[in-house]
Amino acid sequence: MDFRVMKDLNHRKAALLIGGAGAALLGLAVGYKYLRKPEKLVRVGVVSQLLVHPLKSGKALSVALAECLRTGLKFGELQDRHWMVVTEDGHMVTGRQEPRLVLMTLTCEGGQICLNGPNMEELKFPKKNPQNRVIDCRVFGADIQGRDCGDAASSWITRYFKAEKTYRLVHFEPHMKARKPEPLFPKDEEVAYPDFAPVMILSEASVKDLSSKLDKPVTVERFRPNIIISDCEPFDEDSWEEIQIGSVRLKRVMACGRCLFTTVDPETGVISRKEPLDTLKIYRLCDPSEKHLYKSSPLFGQLLTVNKTGILQVGDEVFKIVR
């Protein structure tokens, strides 16, 4: 057979194969489109507050707009729970051990980190300290790194707590190896210094419901959520498996089990070790089938992962995704 004829036949065979493969892929795509359950967005509330906690256990920053990344909320140069106080051997320090940590603020101005606290002079130091050592830290038994923020920050924090032992401040940087949260979270999920999830939501109505059962009302800041939602009923957020806010999509993983930290007053930095934890234990315990997850911790707020990143704003409508 003539070489040119053979070449032409081979080209035709290749074209048929490519065309067939393309048609098969198109068929799969069309099939998936029609087999997949259609989505419906149901309005369930409105974002009333956005809270970013740059310092783990530190005072929250209330912002009107925040970027929602896979690793949590970000405002300017500050990302949620990306700074942490540690002991000299790298173990985390939270408001459970040092309740006055909730009165400390960490902000950023012109590339300078600013530390403030009651009866303390403001301390400023560069956000980027590449010459400082990287410390191996521990958060709930899991290994994670942090860039030491220097001796001045260490001295300031140690004096603030009037501590006999030395404390240090560390910063999680993007290139560092992140933590894997609880087993229930997706395998590719990673966080810096949050207890578990990159995002926590809570409704104003749930906080109001709890306050109605207490001698002294509590505020939402005590529970340290990121997204606070209004215009819904108490504990509606428990049933939202997937939500959309603007272009951001979030997926519920589990409820937030509450601990002694809820008994720290965010206005005074005083720990009572009683309320509102005792009252929550009366009516917010988990179903017996979930005791292996939550044990005796009462549930208040929901922990979510970020399926689609984007911008969040106060006033955004919140939609439940129904399939």
C-alpha positions in Angstrom: 0.0 0.0 0.0 1.2 3.5 -0.9 2.9 5.2 2.1 0.7 8.3 1.7 -2.5 6.2 1.7 -1.4 4.4 4.9 -0.5 7.8 6.6 -4.0 9.1 5.6 -5.7 6.0 7.1 -3.8 6.4 10.3 -4.7 10.0 10.6 -8.4 9.1 10.1 -8.2 6.4 12.8 -6.6 8.8 15.2 -9.3 11.4 14.5 -12.0 8.8 15.1 -10.4 7.7 18.4 -10.0 11.3 19.6 -13.5 12.1 18.5 -14.9 9.0 20.3 -13.0 9.8 23.5 -14.3 13.4 23.4 -17.9 12.3 22.9 -17.5 9.8 25.8 -16.2 12.6 28.1 -19.0 14.9 26.9 -21.5 12.1 27.6 -20.1 11.6 31.1 -20.3 15.3 31.8 -23.9 15.6 30.6 -24.8 12.5 32.4 -23.3 13.8 35.6 -25.1 17.1 35.2 -28.5 15.3 35.0 -27.7 12.6 37.6 -26.5 15.1 40.2 -29.2 16.3 42.5 -30.1 20.0 41.7 -29.2 22.5 44.3 -31.5 24.9 46.0 -30.5 27.9 48.0 -32.7 28.6 51.0 -32.2 31.9 52.9 -31.6 31.1 56.6 -30.1 34.3 58.0 -27.8 37.3 57.8 -24.2 37.8 58.8 -24.3 40.2 61.7 -20.7 40.1 62.8 -17.3 38.8 61.6 -14.7 38.1 64.3 -11.0 37.5 63.6 -8.8 36.2 66.4 -5.2 36.7 65.2 -3.9 35.6 68.6 -5.1 32.2 69.9 -7.2 33.0 73.0 -6.6 36.7 72.5 -9.2 39.5 72.0 -11.2 39.3 68.8 -11.2 42.0 66.1 -14.6 42.8 64.8 -14.4 43.6 61.1 -16.9 44.6 58.4 -15.2 42.5 55.7 -12.8 39.5 55.7 -11.3 37.1 53.2 -12.3 33.5 53.8 -9.4 31.1 53.0 -9.2 27.4 53.4 -7.3 28.0 56.7 -9.8 30.5 58.1 -10.6 34.2 58.0 -8.1 36.9 57.1 -8.2 40.6 57.6 -5.3 42.6 56.0 -2.1 41.1 57.3 -3.8 39.2 60.1 -5.1 35.7 59.8 -7.3 33.9 62.4 -5.3 32.1 65.1 -1.9 32.4 63.4 -0.1 33.7 66.5 0.1 31.8 69.8 1.6 32.1 73.2 3.7 29.1 74.2 5.9 27.9 77.0 9.7 27.7 76.5 9.3 24.1 75.5 6.7 25.0 72.8 3.4 23.9 74.5 0.4 26.1 73.8 -0.9 28.5 76.4 -4.6 29.4 76.2 -7.2 31.3 78.3 -7.7 28.0 80.2 -4.3 28.5 81.8 -4.0 32.3 81.6 -7.5 33.8 81.6 -6.2 37.4 81.1 -5.0 36.3 77.6 -8.5 37.2 76.4 -7.7 40.9 77.1 -4.6 40.9 75.0 -4.9 42.4 71.5 -2.6 41.7 68.5 -2.9 44.0 65.5 -0.8 45.0 62.6 0.1 48.5 61.3 2.5 49.1 58.4 4.2 45.7 58.7 4.6 46.1 62.5 2.8 43.8 65.0 1.3 45.7 67.9 0.7 44.1 71.3 -1.6 45.7 73.8 -3.0 44.8 77.2 -4.4 46.4 80.3 -1.8 48.5 82.2 0.9 47.7 79.6 2.7 50.0 77.2 2.2 49.0 73.5 4.9 46.9 72.1 5.7 47.0 68.3 8.0 44.6 66.4 8.3 43.6 62.7 5.8 41.0 61.4 8.6 39.4 59.4 11.5 38.1 61.4 13.3 35.6 59.1 16.4 35.6 61.3 14.5 34.3 64.3 14.4 30.7 65.1 11.6 28.3 64.3 10.1 26.6 67.4 8.6 23.1 67.4 5.3 23.6 69.2 2.5 21.4 70.5 -1.3 22.0 70.1 -3.5 19.4 71.7 -0.7 16.8 71.3 -0.1 17.6 67.6 3.2 18.9 66.3 3.3 22.3 64.5 5.9 24.9 64.0 6.0 28.6 64.8 8.5 31.5 64.1 9.6 33.0 67.4 8.7 36.7 67.6 11.7 37.7 69.7 12.9 38.4 73.2 11.0 41.7 73.5 7.7 40.1 72.9 8.6 37.2 75.2 9.5 39.7 78.0 6.3 41.7 77.4 4.0 38.7 77.7 5.8 37.3 80.7 5.5 40.6 82.5 1.8 40.9 81.5 1.0 37.6 83.1 3.3 38.3 86.1 4.5 34.8 85.5 7.4 33.1 87.1 8.1 31.0 84.0 9.0 32.5 80.6 6.4 32.7 77.8 7.1 33.2 74.1 5.1 34.3 71.1 5.1 32.4 67.9 3.8 33.1 64.4 2.6 30.4 61.9 4.0 31.2 58.4 2.6 29.9 55.1 5.5 27.6 54.3 5.3 25.8 57.6 3.7 22.4 57.9 0.1 22.8 59.2 -1.8 20.6 61.6 -4.4 17.9 60.7 -7.5 18.5 62.7 -9.9 15.9 64.2 -10.4 12.6 62.3 -13.9 13.7 61.2 -12.4 16.4 59.0 -11.4 15.7 55.4 -7.9 14.2 55.0 -6.6 17.2 53.1 -7.8 19.7 55.7 -5.1 21.7 57.5 -5.2 24.4 60.2 -2.7 26.5 62.1 -3.5 27.1 65.8 -7.3 26.8 66.0 -8.5 24.0 68.4 -10.0 22.2 65.5 -11.7 23.9 62.5 -10.8 26.9 60.3 -14.3 28.4 60.8 -16.9 28.4 63.6 -20.4 29.8 63.2 -22.9 30.7 65.9 -26.2 32.5 65.9 -27.3 35.5 67.9 -30.5 33.7 68.8 -28.6 30.8 70.4 -26.6 33.1 72.6 -29.8 35.0 73.5 -31.5 31.6 74.4 -28.6 30.7 76.7 -28.6 34.2 78.3 -32.3 33.8 79.1 -31.4 30.9 81.4 -28.5 32.7 83.2 -28.5 35.2 86.0 -26.0 37.3 84.1 -26.3 37.5 80.2 -23.3 36.5 78.1 -22.1 37.9 74.8 -21.2 36.1 71.6 -17.5 37.0 72.1 -17.3 34.5 75.0 -17.7 31.7 72.5 -15.1 32.9 70.0 -16.9 32.2 66.7 -15.9 33.7 63.4 -19.2 34.2 61.7 -22.2 35.4 63.8 -25.6 35.0 62.2 -28.8 36.9 62.9 -32.4 36.6 61.6 -32.8 32.9 62.5 -34.2 30.8 65.4 -32.0 29.5 68.3 -29.8 26.5 67.2 -31.0 26.6 63.6 -27.3 26.5 62.7 -27.1 22.9 64.0 -29.0 21.7 60.9 -27.1 23.6 58.2 -25.0 20.9 56.6 -23.8 23.3 53.8 -24.1 27.0 53.5 -23.3 29.7 51.0 -22.5 33.3 51.9 -21.7 35.5 48.9 -19.4 33.3 46.8 -18.1 31.4 49.9 -19.2 27.9 50.5 -18.8 26.2 53.9 -19.5 22.6 55.0 -20.4 21.5 58.5 -18.2 18.9 60.1 -19.2 18.7 63.7 -20.6 20.7 66.6 -18.3 22.6 68.9 -17.9 20.9 72.2 -17.5 23.4 75.0 -15.0 23.5 77.8 -13.8 25.5 80.8 -12.8 28.4 78.6 -16.4 29.5 78.2 -16.3 30.5 81.9 -13.7 33.2 81.2 -15.4 36.6 81.0 -14.0 38.3 77.9 -14.5 41.8 79.5 -12.6 41.1 82.7 -10.4 38.1 82.0 -11.7 36.4 85.2 -12.5 32.7 85.1 -15.5 31.5 87.2 -15.2 27.8 86.4 -19.0 27.6 86.6 -21.2 29.5 84.2 -22.3 29.4 81.4 -20.8 25.9 81.2 -23.0 24.4 84.0 -26.2 25.7 82.3 -25.1 24.4 78.9 -24.6 21.0 80.3 -28.3 20.9 81.4 -29.7 21.2 77.9 -27.0 21.1 75.3 -25.5 17.6 75.7 -25.1 15.4 72.6 -27.2 12.5 71.6 -26.0 9.3 73.4 -24.9 7.9 70.0 -22.3 10.7 69.7 -20.8 10.4 73.1 -17.7 8.9 71.6 -17.1 12.2 69.9 -18.2 14.8 72.5 -18.1 12.9 75.8 -19.6 15.2 78.4 -19.0 18.5 76.6 -22.1 20.5 75.8 -22.5 21.6 72.2 -22.7 25.3 71.2 -21.8 26.5 67.7 -20.8 24.6 64.6 -17.4 23.8 63.1 -17.0 24.1 59.3 -14.5 23.6 56.5 -14.2 26.0 53.5 -15.2 24.4 50.3 -15.0 27.6 48.2 -13.0 30.6 49.3 -14.0 34.3 48.8 -15.0 37.5 50.6 -17.4 37.7 53.5 -19.1 40.9 54.5 -21.4 41.9 57.4 -24.9 42.1 56.0 -24.4 39.2 53.6 -27.3 36.8 53.4 -26.7 33.3 54.5 -28.2 30.4 52.4 -28.6 26.8 53.2 -27.6 24.5 50.3 -30.3 21.9 49.8 -29.9 19.0 47.4 
